[in-house]
Amino acid sequence: MHAGVRLSRALHQLAPHLSRDGEVFVGTIYGQAGFNWMVDEVTEKHGLENVVTFAVGLIPWICRVVDYGRVGVTYGCKEVNVAAVSPRDRFDALNEVFLSAICERWLGKGAFRQSDSFLSLTLSVDNQIIHPARCLGLSRRYGGKWASKEEIPYFYRDFDDLSADLMRDLDADYSKVRDGIRQRFPDRDFPYMLDYLGLERLSYQSANSDIRESFTTSKTLGAIKPPTRQLDTGEWVIDTDHRFFTDDVSYGVCIAKWMAEQMDLAVPTIDAIIEWVQKLRGETYIEDGRLLIDSESLAGPFRSGIPPVYGIETLDGVVDGAPLHAVPRPVPSLSGSA
């Protein structure tokens, strides 16, 4: 499971040991947090010129742990998968030796298509809008607290209109960013930079036209509960140390917010999500509607995935293959706090 902070740390740990003889494929499942920026950072630091970078857009299967480290379960796989590869001409080779083997060959579906860019994966999101919106919806409806474990609603099966409305508004903010990117780069084609329902229809080859129904009728998501922890009082609360908060916001929603700021776009729901999470976690991501890009919560070692962390100071730098227009910031030490 992709988690931005763990993934970034892992790349810094692995890079010194990568072979310099022959081609080395470095990739992630999934890659919605600017994974190519992470790889570029370590390949530049270690002078690696033989790395092929790849990222899968969404997780090909719906999986959960039965017995940690021993037994897992899959509830099914997607009909269509998408992956970005750099250099682009290495997609067929990667597909032959790896991508087709992880889904299509075993399950008879889930063939991979090549994404036009890593940026499409970064902005054509699933988890990063579903999880924060649903958690905020649970907080507003239930106060984020339940007297017993049995009272906790299912994360998807019980998806309500409040959560659906929040998610629709969050996705609309992302669409402002996606549309702004298309206008900013009219010569680039972004066919896989999709809104939530467009991505859901592609991945599952469904005809869903309603956000709430896409969850409540899902054949693969029904058994999943929200991330919670039990208090000394016996009550259960939303777990704000879960990756839904630590990853989907600082390595997700904050990236979209940074891009919105570069285009002077108002994104009120993105702002509301970030403000809510920073209050819960005691972090400092945003103030007066602007990202605090130099705050320890965002700029500290392995704290966020916003482009300035990787030395990308302009919107041009987020487009695959575009030159960076800044001197990269110092590479964080592995001893830094997460």
C-alpha positions as CSV (number, residue, x, y, z in Angstrom):
1,M,0.0,0.0,0.0
2,H,1.4,3.3,-1.0
3,A,2.0,5.7,1.8
4,G,3.9,8.9,0.9
5,V,6.1,9.2,3.9
6,R,7.1,5.5,4.0
7,L,7.6,5.4,0.2
8,S,9.8,8.5,0.2
9,R,11.9,7.0,3.1
10,A,12.2,3.7,1.3
11,L,13.5,5.3,-1.9
12,H,16.2,7.1,0.0
13,Q,17.2,3.8,1.7
14,L,17.1,1.7,-1.5
15,A,18.8,4.2,-3.9
16,P,22.4,3.7,-2.7
17,H,22.0,-0.1,-3.3
18,L,20.5,0.0,-6.8
19,S,22.6,-1.6,-9.5
20,R,24.3,0.6,-12.0
21,D,24.7,-2.2,-14.5
22,G,21.7,-2.5,-16.8
23,E,18.2,-1.2,-16.5
24,V,16.5,-1.0,-13.1
25,F,12.7,-0.6,-12.8
26,V,11.6,1.4,-9.7
27,G,7.8,1.7,-9.2
28,T,4.9,1.9,-6.9
29,I,1.3,0.7,-6.5
30,Y,-0.2,3.2,-6.4
31,G,1.3,6.5,-7.5
32,Q,-0.9,9.4,-6.8
33,A,1.5,11.6,-4.9
34,G,4.0,12.8,-7.5
35,F,6.0,9.5,-7.4
36,N,8.2,10.6,-10.3
37,W,9.3,13.6,-8.3
38,M,10.4,11.3,-5.4
39,V,12.4,9.1,-7.8
40,D,14.0,12.0,-9.6
41,E,15.1,13.3,-6.2
42,V,17.0,10.1,-5.3
43,T,18.3,9.4,-8.8
44,E,19.8,12.9,-9.0
45,K,21.4,12.5,-5.5
46,H,23.0,9.2,-6.3
47,G,23.8,9.8,-10.0
48,L,21.5,6.9,-11.2
49,E,21.0,7.1,-15.0
50,N,19.7,3.6,-15.6
51,V,16.4,3.8,-13.7
52,V,13.0,3.3,-15.4
53,T,10.3,4.9,-13.2
54,F,6.7,3.6,-13.1
55,A,3.6,4.2,-11.1
56,V,0.2,2.4,-11.1
57,G,-2.7,4.8,-11.0
58,L,-5.0,2.9,-8.6
59,I,-4.5,-0.3,-6.6
60,P,-5.5,-3.1,-9.0
61,W,-7.3,-5.1,-6.3
62,I,-9.3,-4.4,-3.2
63,C,-7.2,-6.1,-0.5
64,R,-7.3,-6.4,3.3
65,V,-5.2,-8.1,6.0
66,V,-6.6,-11.2,7.6
67,D,-3.4,-12.1,9.6
68,Y,-0.7,-9.5,9.3
69,G,2.4,-10.8,7.6
70,R,0.7,-14.2,6.8
71,V,-2.7,-14.0,5.2
72,G,-4.5,-11.5,3.1
73,V,-7.7,-11.4,1.1
74,T,-8.7,-9.8,-2.1
75,Y,-12.3,-8.8,-2.7
76,G,-11.8,-8.5,-6.5
77,C,-9.9,-6.5,-9.1
78,K,-10.5,-3.6,-11.4
79,E,-11.5,-4.2,-15.0
80,V,-9.0,-1.7,-16.4
81,N,-5.7,-0.4,-14.9
82,V,-3.5,2.5,-15.8
83,A,0.3,3.0,-15.3
84,A,2.7,5.8,-16.2
85,V,6.3,4.8,-17.2
86,S,9.4,6.9,-17.9
87,P,10.9,6.6,-20.4
88,R,7.6,6.1,-22.1
89,D,9.0,3.5,-24.6
90,R,9.6,1.0,-21.8
91,F,5.9,0.5,-21.1
92,D,5.6,-2.6,-23.3
93,A,8.6,-4.3,-21.6
94,L,7.4,-3.5,-18.1
95,N,3.9,-4.7,-19.1
96,E,5.3,-8.0,-20.3
97,V,7.4,-8.9,-17.3
98,F,5.4,-7.3,-14.5
99,L,2.2,-5.4,-15.0
100,S,0.2,-8.1,-16.9
101,A,1.4,-10.7,-14.3
102,I,0.0,-9.0,-11.2
103,C,-3.6,-8.9,-12.4
104,E,-4.6,-10.0,-15.9
105,R,-2.8,-13.3,-16.1
106,W,-4.2,-14.5,-12.8
107,L,-7.7,-13.0,-12.8
108,G,-8.5,-12.7,-16.5
109,K,-9.1,-9.0,-16.4
110,G,-7.4,-5.8,-15.3
111,A,-5.2,-5.2,-18.3
112,F,-3.0,-2.2,-18.1
113,R,-3.1,0.9,-20.3
114,Q,-0.3,3.4,-20.5
115,S,-1.0,6.8,-18.9
116,D,0.0,9.9,-20.8
117,S,1.8,11.2,-17.7
118,F,2.5,10.8,-14.0
119,L,0.7,14.1,-13.5
120,S,-2.5,12.5,-14.6
121,L,-2.2,9.9,-11.9
122,T,-1.4,12.6,-9.3
123,L,-4.6,14.5,-10.1
124,S,-6.9,11.7,-11.2
125,V,-7.4,10.5,-7.6
126,D,-9.5,8.1,-5.7
127,N,-8.3,7.5,-2.2
128,Q,-7.2,11.1,-1.7
129,I,-10.7,12.5,-2.2
130,I,-12.8,9.5,-0.9
131,H,-11.0,9.1,2.5
132,P,-10.8,12.7,3.7
133,A,-14.3,13.5,2.6
134,R,-15.8,10.4,4.1
135,C,-13.9,10.9,7.4
136,L,-15.1,14.6,7.6
137,G,-18.6,13.4,6.9
138,L,-18.4,10.8,9.7
139,S,-17.1,13.5,12.0
140,R,-19.9,16.0,11.2
141,R,-22.6,13.4,11.5
142,Y,-21.4,11.4,14.5
143,G,-18.9,13.6,16.1
144,G,-16.3,11.1,15.0
145,K,-17.1,9.0,18.1
146,W,-19.1,5.8,18.9
147,A,-20.0,4.2,22.2
148,S,-19.3,0.7,20.9
149,K,-17.6,-1.0,18.0
150,E,-20.9,-2.3,16.8
151,E,-22.2,1.2,16.3
152,I,-19.5,2.2,13.9
153,P,-20.9,2.5,10.4
154,Y,-19.3,0.8,7.4
155,F,-17.0,3.1,5.5
156,Y,-18.5,2.5,2.1
157,R,-21.7,0.4,2.5
158,D,-23.2,3.1,4.8
159,F,-21.9,6.1,2.7
160,D,-24.5,8.8,3.2
161,D,-25.6,11.9,1.4
162,L,-23.5,14.2,3.6
163,S,-20.3,12.4,2.8
164,A,-21.3,12.2,-0.9
165,D,-21.9,15.9,-1.0
166,L,-18.5,16.6,0.6
167,M,-16.7,14.3,-1.8
168,R,-18.5,15.8,-4.8
169,D,-17.4,19.3,-3.7
170,L,-13.8,18.1,-3.1
171,D,-13.7,16.4,-6.5
172,A,-15.0,19.7,-8.0
173,D,-12.1,21.5,-6.5
174,Y,-9.8,18.9,-8.0
175,S,-11.5,19.4,-11.4
176,K,-10.7,23.1,-11.2
177,V,-7.0,22.1,-10.9
178,R,-7.3,19.5,-13.7
179,D,-9.0,22.0,-16.0
180,G,-6.4,24.7,-15.1
181,I,-3.6,22.3,-16.0
182,R,-5.2,21.5,-19.4
183,Q,-5.6,25.3,-20.1
184,R,-2.0,25.9,-19.0
185,F,-0.6,23.2,-21.2
186,P,-2.8,23.1,-24.3
187,D,-0.3,21.1,-26.3
188,R,-0.4,18.2,-23.8
189,D,-3.0,15.5,-23.9
190,F,-4.3,14.2,-20.5
191,P,-6.9,11.5,-21.4
192,Y,-6.5,9.7,-18.1
193,M,-6.7,12.8,-15.9
194,L,-10.3,12.1,-14.8
195,D,-12.8,13.1,-12.2
196,Y,-13.9,10.5,-9.6
197,L,-16.9,9.1,-11.6
198,G,-14.9,9.1,-14.8
199,L,-12.1,7.2,-13.1
200,E,-14.6,4.8,-11.5
201,R,-16.4,4.1,-14.8
202,L,-13.0,3.5,-16.5
203,S,-11.6,1.2,-13.7
204,Y,-14.7,-0.9,-13.2
205,Q,-16.3,-0.4,-16.7
206,S,-19.5,0.6,-14.8
207,A,-22.3,2.9,-15.7
208,N,-22.4,4.6,-12.3
209,S,-23.5,8.2,-12.4
210,D,-24.0,8.8,-8.6
211,I,-21.1,9.0,-6.1
212,R,-23.1,7.6,-3.2
213,E,-24.4,4.6,-5.2
214,S,-21.0,3.8,-6.5
215,F,-20.1,2.9,-2.9
216,T,-23.3,1.5,-1.4
217,T,-23.7,-0.9,-4.3
218,S,-20.0,-1.9,-4.6
219,K,-19.3,-5.7,-4.6
220,T,-15.8,-5.2,-3.4
221,L,-15.9,-2.5,-0.7
222,G,-18.8,-3.4,1.5
223,A,-17.0,-5.1,4.4
224,I,-14.6,-2.2,5.1
225,K,-14.9,-0.2,8.3
226,P,-13.5,3.3,9.1
227,P,-10.0,3.5,10.7
228,T,-10.8,3.8,14.5
229,R,-9.1,3.3,17.8
230,Q,-10.5,2.7,21.3
231,L,-10.2,5.2,24.1
232,D,-9.7,4.3,27.7
233,T,-13.4,5.1,28.2
234,G,-14.3,2.3,25.9
235,E,-15.5,4.6,23.2
236,W,-14.3,4.4,19.6
237,V,-13.0,7.4,17.7
238,I,-11.6,8.1,14.2
239,D,-7.9,7.3,14.1
240,T,-6.2,10.5,13.0
241,D,-2.8,8.8,12.8
242,H,-4.1,6.5,10.1
243,R,-2.8,7.0,6.5
244,F,-6.2,8.5,5.6
245,F,-4.9,11.6,7.5
246,T,-1.1,11.3,7.3
247,D,-0.9,10.3,3.7
248,D,-4.1,11.4,1.8
249,V,-3.8,15.0,3.1
250,S,-0.1,15.9,3.2
251,Y,0.8,13.7,0.2
252,G,-2.4,14.3,-1.6
253,V,-4.8,17.1,-1.0
254,C,-2.0,19.5,-0.2
255,I,-0.4,18.8,-3.6
256,A,-3.7,19.8,-5.3
257,K,-3.8,22.9,-3.1
258,W,-0.3,24.0,-4.1
259,M,-1.2,23.7,-7.8
260,A,-4.4,25.6,-7.2
261,E,-2.4,28.4,-5.7
262,Q,-0.1,28.6,-8.7
263,M,-3.2,29.2,-10.8
264,D,-5.0,31.5,-8.3
265,L,-7.9,29.1,-8.1
266,A,-10.3,29.2,-5.2
267,V,-10.7,25.6,-3.7
268,P,-12.9,26.0,-0.6
269,T,-13.5,22.4,0.1
270,I,-9.8,21.5,-0.2
271,D,-9.1,24.3,2.3
272,A,-11.8,23.0,4.6
273,I,-10.3,19.5,4.6
274,I,-6.8,20.8,5.2
275,E,-7.9,23.1,8.0
276,W,-9.9,20.3,9.7
277,V,-7.1,17.8,9.6
278,Q,-4.4,20.2,10.8
279,K,-6.6,21.1,13.8
280,L,-7.1,17.4,14.6
281,R,-3.4,16.5,14.3
282,G,-1.9,19.7,15.7
283,E,-0.1,20.5,12.4
284,T,0.3,23.7,10.5
285,Y,-0.5,23.3,6.8
286,I,-2.5,26.3,6.0
287,E,-3.3,29.8,7.2
288,D,-5.7,32.4,5.8
289,G,-6.3,30.1,2.8
290,R,-2.6,29.8,1.9
291,L,-0.3,26.8,2.3
292,L,2.5,27.4,4.8
293,I,5.1,25.7,2.5
294,D,8.0,26.5,4.8
295,S,6.3,25.1,7.9
296,E,7.8,22.1,9.6
297,S,4.5,20.2,9.0
298,L,5.0,20.5,5.2
299,A,8.7,21.2,4.6
300,G,10.2,19.0,7.4
301,P,11.9,15.7,6.5
302,F,9.4,13.3,5.0
303,R,6.4,15.4,6.0
304,S,4.6,16.1,2.7
305,G,4.7,15.6,-1.0
306,I,4.1,19.2,-2.2
307,P,6.3,20.0,-5.2
308,P,8.6,22.6,-3.4
309,V,9.9,19.7,-1.2
310,Y,11.5,18.3,-4.4
311,G,12.8,21.7,-5.6
312,I,9.8,22.3,-8.0
313,E,8.9,25.9,-7.5
314,T,6.7,26.5,-10.6
315,L,3.8,24.8,-12.2
316,D,5.8,24.0,-15.3
317,G,8.0,21.7,-13.2
318,V,5.1,19.3,-12.4
319,V,4.7,18.3,-16.0
320,D,6.6,15.2,-16.9
321,G,9.9,16.0,-18.6
322,A,9.6,19.8,-17.9
323,P,12.7,21.5,-16.6
324,L,12.8,22.5,-13.0
325,H,13.2,26.2,-12.4
326,A,14.7,26.2,-9.0
327,V,17.7,24.9,-7.0
328,P,16.4,21.8,-5.1
329,R,16.1,22.1,-1.4
330,P,18.5,20.0,0.7
331,V,17.6,16.3,0.6
332,P,16.1,15.4,4.0
333,S,18.0,13.2,6.4
334,L,16.6,9.7,7.1
335,S,16.8,10.6,10.8
336,G,14.1,13.2,10.4
337,S,10.8,12.8,12.0
338,A,7.9,11.5,10.0
